Amino acid sequence: MSKIVIFSPSQYSLYTICVTELLRRKGIEIKAIVVLRLLNFTRFRKEFKRDGERLLKKIWKKAVLREKAYSPADYETMLDLLGNERITMRNVKEFKKKFSIPVVFCNDLNAPVVLDVLNETKPDLVVFTGGGLIRKPVLQSSGHGILNCHMGVLPRYRGMDVIEWAILEEQFDQIGLTVHFMDQGVDTGDILRIVKIPLRSSEETIARLRERFEPIMCRTMVETAVDFLNGTIRRRPQKAEDGKQYFIMHPLLKRIAEQKIRTKFRPSGNATVAND
């Protein structure tokens, strides 16, 4: 039986809960779940410096509102995924209570306690569901490596806000997800699977698009991890020159990107953006 360790950004992460439970149902042995503590000033300061006010909105949605953050939609949301798959856990710690899976809390996924978990469990693979950059010692102690699902199409779109940047640059065929191995760069590790996700209508917004991506990320991560462990999918190295790193998009540019969604679907006589 293949062995996996899960890295999680929060004990309340719906992404972590869904990925963990779906992997468990596939017959994968979850050796441990390593979770970042929420009450961590160093982590907050670091992430606030990077994300600014967006971090507060993220915390409010994912740690406070959680399921209440989702409204009925014409696509599958994370709340729908929980219901459709009959996943009842609402906290990572419930995996310890129900299935005796060790749950280890830490302030940093590069901390010595994390290396201790990896050296003790010797996983075939680590599945990353959030929590920041990973350094070399942890990367080298993670069996075949650490899998991440990037909300963008690699290698072209690395870094932050890559859905928005692809839309702004009118690269509508470069919107999607990539499951890849993490390395010491930013989204530069070997690629396993790319899933393209087309825009559906002029009513699409970036917020709705990101919400639509979430359950697809869960399912894609699980399918790819299982396929890799079964030897039915191979890793493909990236070339540095095939992409570039993007950073957080200014709100004004984000509004322009959303306008490009609307103009893409206008009748050809009125369109200002090319329709792929």
C-alpha positions as a Markdown table, in Angstrom:
| # | Residue | x | y | z |
|---|---|---|---|---|
| 1 | Met | 0.0 | 0.0 | 0.0 |
| 2 | Ser | 1.3 | 3.5 | -0.9 |
| 3 | Lys | 2.0 | 5.9 | 1.9 |
| 4 | Ile | 1.3 | 9.6 | 1.8 |
| 5 | Val | 1.8 | 12.5 | 4.2 |
| 6 | Ile | -0.6 | 15.5 | 3.8 |
| 7 | Phe | 0.6 | 19.1 | 4.4 |
| 8 | Ser | -2.2 | 21.5 | 5.4 |
| 9 | Pro | -2.5 | 25.3 | 5.9 |
| 10 | Ser | -5.3 | 25.0 | 8.5 |
| 11 | Gln | -7.2 | 22.4 | 10.5 |
| 12 | Tyr | -10.3 | 23.8 | 8.9 |
| 13 | Ser | -9.2 | 23.6 | 5.3 |
| 14 | Leu | -12.0 | 22.1 | 3.2 |
| 15 | Tyr | -9.4 | 21.4 | 0.5 |
| 16 | Thr | -7.3 | 19.4 | 2.9 |
| 17 | Ile | -10.3 | 17.5 | 4.2 |
| 18 | Cys | -11.6 | 16.6 | 0.8 |
| 19 | Val | -8.2 | 15.6 | -0.6 |
| 20 | Thr | -7.4 | 13.5 | 2.5 |
| 21 | Glu | -10.7 | 11.7 | 2.5 |
| 22 | Leu | -10.8 | 11.0 | -1.2 |
| 23 | Leu | -7.2 | 9.6 | -1.1 |
| 24 | Arg | -8.1 | 7.4 | 1.9 |
| 25 | Arg | -11.0 | 6.0 | -0.1 |
| 26 | Lys | -8.7 | 5.2 | -2.9 |
| 27 | Gly | -6.8 | 2.8 | -0.6 |
| 28 | Ile | -3.9 | 5.2 | 0.0 |
| 29 | Glu | -2.5 | 5.0 | 3.5 |
| 30 | Ile | -2.4 | 8.5 | 5.1 |
| 31 | Lys | 0.6 | 8.3 | 7.5 |
| 32 | Ala | 0.2 | 11.8 | 9.0 |
| 33 | Ile | -1.4 | 15.2 | 8.4 |
| 34 | Val | 0.9 | 18.1 | 9.2 |
| 35 | Val | -1.0 | 21.3 | 9.9 |
| 36 | Leu | 0.0 | 24.9 | 10.3 |
| 37 | Arg | -1.2 | 26.5 | 13.5 |
| 38 | Leu | -3.6 | 29.4 | 12.9 |
| 39 | Leu | -2.5 | 31.4 | 15.9 |
| 40 | Asn | 1.0 | 32.1 | 14.5 |
| 41 | Phe | 2.0 | 35.8 | 14.4 |
| 42 | Thr | 5.2 | 35.1 | 12.4 |
| 43 | Arg | 3.1 | 33.4 | 9.7 |
| 44 | Phe | 0.5 | 36.1 | 9.7 |
| 45 | Arg | 3.1 | 38.9 | 9.4 |
| 46 | Lys | 4.8 | 37.1 | 6.5 |
| 47 | Glu | 1.6 | 36.4 | 4.6 |
| 48 | Phe | 0.2 | 39.9 | 5.3 |
| 49 | Lys | 3.3 | 41.4 | 3.9 |
| 50 | Arg | 2.8 | 39.4 | 0.7 |
| 51 | Asp | -1.1 | 39.5 | 0.4 |
| 52 | Gly | -2.1 | 42.6 | 2.3 |
| 53 | Glu | -5.9 | 43.0 | 2.9 |
| 54 | Arg | -6.5 | 40.0 | 0.7 |
| 55 | Leu | -5.2 | 37.8 | 3.6 |
| 56 | Leu | -7.9 | 39.1 | 6.0 |
| 57 | Lys | -10.6 | 38.2 | 3.4 |
| 58 | Lys | -9.1 | 34.8 | 2.9 |
| 59 | Ile | -9.0 | 34.1 | 6.7 |
| 60 | Trp | -12.6 | 35.3 | 7.0 |
| 61 | Lys | -13.8 | 33.1 | 4.2 |
| 62 | Lys | -11.8 | 29.9 | 5.0 |
| 63 | Ala | -11.5 | 30.0 | 8.8 |
| 64 | Val | -14.6 | 31.8 | 9.9 |
| 65 | Leu | -17.4 | 31.5 | 7.3 |
| 66 | Arg | -16.2 | 28.1 | 5.8 |
| 67 | Glu | -19.3 | 26.4 | 4.4 |
| 68 | Lys | -21.3 | 29.5 | 4.8 |
| 69 | Ala | -19.1 | 31.3 | 2.3 |
| 70 | Tyr | -20.7 | 29.3 | -0.5 |
| 71 | Ser | -24.0 | 30.2 | -2.2 |
| 72 | Pro | -26.0 | 28.0 | -4.6 |
| 73 | Ala | -24.4 | 28.1 | -8.0 |
| 74 | Asp | -24.8 | 26.4 | -11.4 |
| 75 | Tyr | -21.4 | 24.7 | -10.9 |
| 76 | Glu | -20.0 | 22.4 | -8.2 |
| 77 | Thr | -18.5 | 24.3 | -5.3 |
| 78 | Met | -16.5 | 22.9 | -2.4 |
| 79 | Leu | -19.7 | 22.7 | -0.4 |
| 80 | Asp | -21.3 | 20.7 | -3.2 |
| 81 | Leu | -18.2 | 18.4 | -3.2 |
| 82 | Leu | -18.6 | 17.7 | 0.5 |
| 83 | Gly | -22.2 | 16.7 | -0.1 |
| 84 | Asn | -21.8 | 14.8 | -3.3 |
| 85 | Glu | -19.0 | 12.7 | -1.8 |
| 86 | Arg | -20.7 | 12.4 | 1.5 |
| 87 | Ile | -17.7 | 13.8 | 3.4 |
| 88 | Thr | -18.8 | 14.5 | 6.9 |
| 89 | Met | -15.5 | 15.7 | 8.5 |
| 90 | Arg | -15.3 | 19.4 | 9.2 |
| 91 | Asn | -12.0 | 19.5 | 10.9 |
| 92 | Val | -8.7 | 17.8 | 10.2 |
| 93 | Lys | -8.5 | 16.5 | 13.7 |
| 94 | Glu | -11.5 | 14.3 | 13.0 |
| 95 | Phe | -9.3 | 12.0 | 10.9 |
| 96 | Lys | -7.4 | 11.2 | 14.1 |
| 97 | Lys | -10.6 | 10.4 | 16.0 |
| 98 | Lys | -12.2 | 8.3 | 13.3 |
| 99 | Phe | -9.2 | 6.7 | 11.5 |
| 100 | Ser | -6.3 | 7.1 | 14.0 |
| 101 | Ile | -4.3 | 9.2 | 11.5 |
| 102 | Pro | -1.7 | 11.3 | 13.4 |
| 103 | Val | -2.2 | 15.0 | 13.1 |
| 104 | Val | 0.9 | 17.1 | 13.8 |
| 105 | Phe | 0.7 | 20.9 | 14.4 |
| 106 | Cys | 3.6 | 23.2 | 13.6 |
| 107 | Asn | 4.4 | 26.9 | 13.0 |
| 108 | Asp | 6.3 | 26.3 | 9.8 |
| 109 | Leu | 6.2 | 23.4 | 7.3 |
| 110 | Asn | 10.1 | 23.6 | 7.3 |
| 111 | Ala | 10.3 | 23.1 | 11.1 |
| 112 | Pro | 12.3 | 20.2 | 12.6 |
| 113 | Val | 9.1 | 18.5 | 13.8 |
| 114 | Val | 8.1 | 18.2 | 10.1 |
| 115 | Leu | 11.4 | 16.5 | 9.2 |
| 116 | Asp | 10.9 | 14.2 | 12.2 |
| 117 | Val | 7.4 | 13.1 | 10.8 |
| 118 | Leu | 8.9 | 12.5 | 7.4 |
| 119 | Asn | 11.9 | 10.6 | 8.6 |
| 120 | Glu | 9.6 | 8.4 | 10.8 |
| 121 | Thr | 6.9 | 7.7 | 8.3 |
| 122 | Lys | 9.0 | 7.5 | 5.1 |
| 123 | Pro | 6.2 | 8.4 | 2.8 |
| 124 | Asp | 6.1 | 7.6 | -0.9 |
| 125 | Leu | 4.7 | 11.0 | -1.6 |
| 126 | Val | 3.7 | 14.2 | 0.2 |
| 127 | Val | 0.5 | 16.0 | -1.0 |
| 128 | Phe | 0.6 | 19.8 | -0.4 |
| 129 | Thr | -2.8 | 21.5 | 0.2 |
| 130 | Gly | -1.3 | 24.8 | 1.1 |
| 131 | Gly | 1.1 | 26.4 | 3.6 |
| 132 | Gly | 3.9 | 28.3 | 1.9 |
| 133 | Leu | 7.2 | 27.7 | 0.3 |
| 134 | Ile | 9.1 | 24.4 | 1.1 |
| 135 | Arg | 12.8 | 24.3 | 1.6 |
| 136 | Lys | 15.4 | 21.8 | 0.5 |
| 137 | Pro | 15.6 | 19.5 | 3.6 |
| 138 | Val | 11.9 | 18.8 | 3.6 |
| 139 | Leu | 11.8 | 18.4 | -0.2 |
| 140 | Gln | 14.5 | 15.8 | 0.0 |
| 141 | Ser | 12.8 | 13.9 | 2.8 |
| 142 | Ser | 9.4 | 13.5 | 1.0 |
| 143 | Gly | 9.8 | 10.3 | -1.0 |
| 144 | His | 9.2 | 10.9 | -4.6 |
| 145 | Gly | 8.5 | 14.5 | -3.8 |
| 146 | Ile | 5.8 | 17.0 | -2.9 |
| 147 | Leu | 2.8 | 17.4 | -5.1 |
| 148 | Asn | 1.0 | 20.7 | -5.5 |
| 149 | Cys | -2.0 | 21.8 | -7.6 |
| 150 | His | -1.2 | 25.2 | -9.1 |
| 151 | Met | -4.2 | 27.4 | -10.1 |
| 152 | Gly | -2.6 | 28.2 | -13.5 |
| 153 | Val | -1.3 | 26.5 | -16.6 |
| 154 | Leu | 2.4 | 25.7 | -16.3 |
| 155 | Pro | 5.1 | 26.5 | -17.4 |
| 156 | Arg | 3.7 | 29.7 | -18.9 |
| 157 | Tyr | 2.0 | 31.1 | -15.8 |
| 158 | Arg | 3.9 | 30.8 | -12.6 |
| 159 | Gly | 3.3 | 32.7 | -9.4 |
| 160 | Met | 0.4 | 34.7 | -8.2 |
| 161 | Asp | -3.0 | 35.7 | -9.7 |
| 162 | Val | -2.2 | 33.7 | -12.9 |
| 163 | Ile | -5.9 | 33.2 | -13.7 |
| 164 | Glu | -6.2 | 37.0 | -13.9 |
| 165 | Trp | -3.0 | 37.5 | -15.8 |
| 166 | Ala | -4.0 | 34.9 | -18.4 |
| 167 | Ile | -7.3 | 36.7 | -18.9 |
| 168 | Leu | -5.7 | 40.1 | -19.0 |
| 169 | Glu | -3.3 | 38.9 | -21.7 |
| 170 | Glu | -6.2 | 37.4 | -23.6 |
| 171 | Gln | -4.7 | 33.9 | -23.3 |
| 172 | Phe | -8.0 | 32.3 | -22.9 |
| 173 | Asp | -6.7 | 28.8 | -23.7 |
| 174 | Gln | -4.2 | 29.1 | -20.9 |
| 175 | Ile | -6.6 | 29.1 | -18.0 |
| 176 | Gly | -6.6 | 26.0 | -15.9 |
| 177 | Leu | -4.7 | 23.9 | -13.3 |
| 178 | Thr | -1.4 | 22.1 | -13.1 |
| 179 | Val | -0.4 | 19.3 | -10.8 |
| 180 | His | 3.4 | 19.5 | -10.4 |
| 181 | Phe | 6.2 | 18.6 | -8.1 |
| 182 | Met | 7.4 | 21.4 | -5.9 |
| 183 | Asp | 11.1 | 22.3 | -5.9 |
| 184 | Gln | 13.1 | 25.3 | -4.7 |
| 185 | Gly | 11.8 | 27.6 | -7.3 |
| 186 | Val | 8.3 | 29.1 | -7.7 |
| 187 | Asp | 6.1 | 26.7 | -9.7 |
| 188 | Thr | 9.1 | 25.4 | -11.6 |
| 189 | Gly | 9.0 | 21.7 | -10.7 |
| 190 | Asp | 8.2 | 18.7 | -12.9 |
| 191 | Ile | 4.7 | 18.7 | -14.4 |
| 192 | Leu | 2.4 | 15.7 | -14.1 |
| 193 | Arg | -1.0 | 16.9 | -15.3 |
| 194 | Ile | -2.6 | 20.0 | -16.9 |
| 195 | Val | -6.3 | 20.6 | -16.9 |
| 196 | Lys | -7.6 | 23.4 | -19.1 |
| 197 | Ile | -10.8 | 25.1 | -17.8 |
| 198 | Pro | -12.5 | 27.4 | -20.4 |
| 199 | Leu | -14.5 | 30.4 | -19.6 |
| 200 | Arg | -18.2 | 29.7 | -19.8 |
| 201 | Ser | -20.1 | 33.0 | -20.4 |
| 202 | Ser | -19.9 | 36.7 | -20.1 |
| 203 | Glu | -21.4 | 36.3 | -16.6 |
| 204 | Glu | -18.2 | 34.7 | -15.4 |
| 205 | Thr | -16.2 | 36.7 | -12.8 |
| 206 | Ile | -12.8 | 36.0 | -11.4 |
| 207 | Ala | -14.3 | 35.2 | -8.0 |
| 208 | Arg | -16.7 | 32.7 | -9.5 |
| 209 | Leu | -14.0 | 31.2 | -11.6 |
| 210 | Arg | -11.8 | 30.7 | -8.6 |
| 211 | Glu | -14.7 | 29.1 | -6.7 |
| 212 | Arg | -15.4 | 26.8 | -9.7 |
| 213 | Phe | -11.7 | 25.8 | -9.7 |
| 214 | Glu | -11.7 | 24.6 | -6.1 |
| 215 | Pro | -13.4 | 21.2 | -6.4 |
| 216 | Ile | -11.7 | 20.5 | -9.7 |
| 217 | Met | -8.4 | 21.0 | -7.9 |
| 218 | Cys | -9.4 | 18.4 | -5.3 |
| 219 | Arg | -10.4 | 15.8 | -7.8 |
| 220 | Thr | -7.4 | 16.5 | -10.0 |
| 221 | Met | -4.9 | 16.3 | -7.2 |
| 222 | Val | -6.4 | 13.0 | -6.0 |
| 223 | Glu | -6.5 | 11.4 | -9.5 |
| 224 | Thr | -3.0 | 12.5 | -10.3 |
| 225 | Ala | -1.5 | 11.3 | -7.0 |
| 226 | Val | -3.1 | 7.9 | -7.5 |
| 227 | Asp | -2.0 | 7.7 | -11.1 |
| 228 | Phe | 1.6 | 8.6 | -10.2 |
| 229 | Leu | 1.8 | 6.0 | -7.4 |
| 230 | Asn | 0.4 | 3.4 | -9.8 |
| 231 | Gly | 3.0 | 4.3 | -12.4 |
| 232 | Thr | 0.5 | 5.4 | -15.1 |
| 233 | Ile | 1.7 | 9.0 | -15.3 |
| 234 | Arg | 5.2 | 10.4 | -15.7 |
| 235 | Arg | 6.8 | 13.6 | -14.7 |
| 236 | Arg | 7.8 | 16.2 | -17.4 |
| 237 | Pro | 10.5 | 18.7 | -16.5 |
| 238 | Gln | 9.9 | 22.4 | -17.2 |
| 239 | Lys | 12.3 | 24.7 | -19.0 |
| 240 | Ala | 12.9 | 28.0 | -17.2 |
| 241 | Glu | 12.6 | 29.9 | -20.5 |
| 242 | Asp | 9.1 | 28.5 | -21.2 |
| 243 | Gly | 7.4 | 30.7 | -18.6 |
| 244 | Lys | 7.7 | 33.6 | -16.2 |
| 245 | Gln | 6.7 | 34.4 | -12.7 |
| 246 | Tyr | 3.7 | 36.7 | -12.1 |
| 247 | Phe | 2.9 | 38.7 | -9.0 |
| 248 | Ile | -0.2 | 40.0 | -7.3 |
| 249 | Met | -2.3 | 42.0 | -9.7 |
| 250 | His | -3.4 | 45.6 | -9.0 |
| 251 | Pro | -7.2 | 45.9 | -8.5 |
| 252 | Leu | -7.5 | 48.2 | -11.5 |
| 253 | Leu | -5.9 | 45.6 | -13.8 |
| 254 | Lys | -8.2 | 43.0 | -12.3 |
| 255 | Arg | -11.2 | 45.1 | -13.3 |
| 256 | Ile | -9.8 | 45.4 | -16.8 |
| 257 | Ala | -9.4 | 41.6 | -16.9 |
| 258 | Glu | -13.0 | 41.1 | -15.9 |
| 259 | Gln | -14.1 | 43.4 | -18.7 |
| 260 | Lys | -12.1 | 41.2 | -21.1 |
| 261 | Ile | -14.3 | 38.3 | -20.0 |
| 262 | Arg | -17.4 | 40.2 | -21.0 |
| 263 | Thr | -16.1 | 41.5 | -24.3 |
| 264 | Lys | -14.9 | 38.0 | -25.2 |
| 265 | Phe | -18.5 | 36.8 | -25.4 |
| 266 | Arg | -19.9 | 39.7 | -27.3 |
| 267 | Pro | -21.1 | 39.2 | -30.9 |
| 268 | Ser | -18.2 | 39.3 | -33.2 |
| 269 | Gly | -19.3 | 42.7 | -34.7 |
| 270 | Asn | -19.0 | 44.4 | -31.3 |
| 271 | Ala | -16.1 | 42.4 | -29.8 |
| 272 | Thr | -13.0 | 44.1 | -28.8 |
| 273 | Val | -11.3 | 41.0 | -27.6 |
| 274 | Ala | -10.4 | 38.1 | -29.9 |
| 275 | Asn | -12.6 | 35.0 | -29.4 |
| 276 | Asp | -10.5 | 31.9 | -29.4 |
